[in-house]
Amino acid sequence: MHIPKILAALTAVVGLTLTSYTLAATSADSIKNTRWSLLNLPDQPPVADALITLNFGNDKVTGFDGCNRYNASYTLNADNININKNVASTMMACPEPIMRQASGYISAVTLATAYKIETEQLILLDTAGKPLATFKKQNVQLSGTSWQVTNINNGKQAVTSLIADSRLTSVFGADGKLSGSAGCNNYTANYKIEAEHVKIGTIVATRKMCAKPTGVMEQEALFLKALATVATYDVEGKRLELRTADGALAVILTSQ
């Protein structure tokens, strides 16, 4: 005669179990395909203008440690995280304070065993629940942003810096119009974004001739040619990379 009470109790237990599973699944999925930039490392003041980022794919983390690009595999289980200590990275050398911070950062993220997300901030935690690193969510929107060009593809399978005293810009208007300076002439084009893909329409430029700085017209032609090949974009902090359909770098820019 107690069967109804037993069934009710079983239903409650099953409900709690399913709720716990749902919360765990939601928590684990919430960090995938997200992008973050470092706010602070405990007991280590950040180096000015040294951007550090942490990007979560489905099974890999990638980012910039302030000096080098890095990647590693990772796994999730509810709020638990394990970032593989075998981190691959580029091998550039930077000033000692930046290198020291980069080393501390990589050590912190690979020691993390748990995480939590609070008010648009990601906090990585150690086994005792102590914060190892705190991040803020990155803005990865392209529409409505302004940029200054720092590097362009020279058409010879190399990405080069700009000529001294030249200034190239790109403004991605909220109205779908791309505009800016190519170094001598101003240019405009329509653009369209779908996920991480960007399609730039026919580029129209004014027709001035500039003698200085030396080589500015050749650089302008290379820039507009590179811009016309762009198929994807990637915003990481203050850096924008425009790439071709086969993944080659076309243009690198920084936010204005």
N, C-alpha and C positions, 0 to 999 in steps of 0.2 A: 504493500500500500504506500510505500515511500518512493515508488518508481518515478512519479512526476518530479519530486524534489531532486532525485539523483540525475534525471535528465536535464533539469534546470542547471544544476551544478556543472555537469559536463559541458553544456552549452556555453556557460560563462567561461570555463577554462579554455575551451576551443576558441572562443571569441578573443580572450586575452592573448592567446598564442598567436592568432592571426594578426591581431593588432600589433604585437611586438615585431612579428616578421615584417609587416608592412612598414613600420617605422624604421626598422633596420635597413630594409631595401631602399627606402626613400633617402635615408641618410647616406648610404653608400653611393647611390646614384647621383646625389646632389653635388658631388665634387668632380665628377667626370665632365670632360669638355668644358672646363672653366679656366680662367686666366687670372693671375694674381701678381701684384708687385709688392715687394717687401716694404713694410713700414719700419720694423725694428727687430734687432736681435738683442736679447737681454744682456745688459752689462757691456754692450759694444755700440758706441755712438755711430750712426751711419756716416759713411764718407759722402761728402757733398757731390751731387750729380752722378753718383755711381748707381745706375739703374740695376736692380736685381729682380728677376721675374721667375715665376713658377707656373707652368702651364700643364694641365692634366688632360691627356688624351684618354683613350679607352684602357690602355695598359702601359703607357709610357708617360713619364714626366719629361718636359723639356724646358729650357729657359736660358737666361743669361745671368751669370754669377757676379756681374760687375766688370768682368774682364773677358771671360770666355763663355761660349755657348756650351751647354751640357745636356745630357739626356741619360735616363735610367728607366728600368722597368719598375713597376710598383703594383701592389695588390691592396685590395680593400676588403674588410669584413666588418659590416656595420660601421661603427665609428673608429675602428682600428685601421691603421695604415702601416705599410711596410715599403719603404723606398730602398731599392737595391743599392748596397754600398759600392757596387762596381759601377761607378759613374764614369761615363765617357764624356770627354770635353775636348775643345780645341786647345791649342797650346800657346796662345799669345802671352807675352809678358807685359805687365802693367806696373805702375808705381807701387811701392811696397805697401802703403796703407790699403790700397784696393786689393792687392793680392792677399793680404792678411784677412781682410773682410770676406773675400771670396772663399778662402779656406774655412773660416768659421761658419759661413753660411752653409756650405756643402756638408760639413760635419753635423750641423744642427738638423738639416732636413733628413739626413740618413739615420739619425738617432731617433727620429719621431716614431712613436708607436700608436698615437691616437691624434684625432683632430676634432675641432668644433668650429662651427660657423656662427658668428654673432654679429648682427647689424652690419652686414656686408664686409665683415672681416673674417679671415681664415686664421686660426691659431693652431699651430702644430705643437703637440705635447709629448713629453717623455713618459717613461713608465710610471713615474710618481705623479703625473698630471701637471708637471711644471711646464710653463710655456717655453718653447725653444725658438719660435719665430712667429711673427705676426704679419699678415699681409692684408692689403686692400684689393678689392675687385678692380680689374682693369677695364677701362672703357675701350672697346674694340670697334666702335662705330667709325665709319669713314665719312659719311655724309655730314656736312656742316663743320668740316675741319680744315685747317690751314697748315701748310708745311713748307719747309725750305729744303731744297735738294742738296745732298752732300756728296753723292756718288752716282755715276751713270755707267751703263754698259757701253764700252767703246766699239762694240761691233766686232771685236777680235777676241772674243771669249775672255775678256777681262773687265773688271769693274774698277773704275778709276775715280780719283778725287777731282774736284773742280779746279779750274784755272784760278789762280790767286786773283782776288778783287772782282770775281764774277759772282752774281747772285741769281739763282734760279728758284722759282716758287711754284707751288701747286695748291689751288684752293678747290676743294670738293664741296660745292654749294649744296644746300639742302634742296634746291630746285632741280638737281640732276645736271647742273652745269659745272664743268671743270674749266678753270681759268688760271692764268698766272703769267710769270715772266720766264722766257726761255733763255735769258741772258742779255739779249738785245731786243728781241721782239716779244710782244704779248701774244698769247694764244688762248683759244677757247675750243671746247668740244663738249658733246653730250656724254654722260656716263650712266651706266646702270649696274646696280649691285644685286647679286643673288648669292646669299650665304657668304663664303669667302671669295667668290668670283666677282670680278669687275670687268665690264666691257666698255672700252673707250671708243667713241665714234670718231668720225672724220675730224682731224685736228686742223683748225684754221688759224693762221698767224698773220700778223702785220708784216710789212715788207721793208723795214728799215735795214740799213747797213751800218755796222759798228766796227770801228778800227781798233778800239781798245776795250778790254785788255787783249793783247795779242792772242789769236786763236779762238776768240769768243764765238765767231760765226761757225767755225767747224764744230765746236762744242755744242752749239745750239742745234745744229743739224743732227748730231749724234743723240742728243737728248730727245728731240721730237721723234726720231726714229725708234728709240728705245721705248718711249711712252706709247707709241702705236702698237707695240707687241705685248703690252700688259694684259694678263688674263686673271691673275689672282693677287690678293693683297693680304698682308699680315701686319696688324698693329700690335706693337709690344712696347708699352710705356710711351715714351716720347719718340719712338722709332717706327717708321713705316717702311716696309719692304714691298715693292711692286715686282712681281715675277711673271715670266712668260708661261705659256701653257705647259712647257716641258720642265718647269721649275727653275729656270735660269734667272738670276737676278737681273732686272732691267734698270731699276732706279731705287736708291735709298734716300729717305728723307727724314728730317726731324721736325717736331712740332714747333710752330712759331710762337 
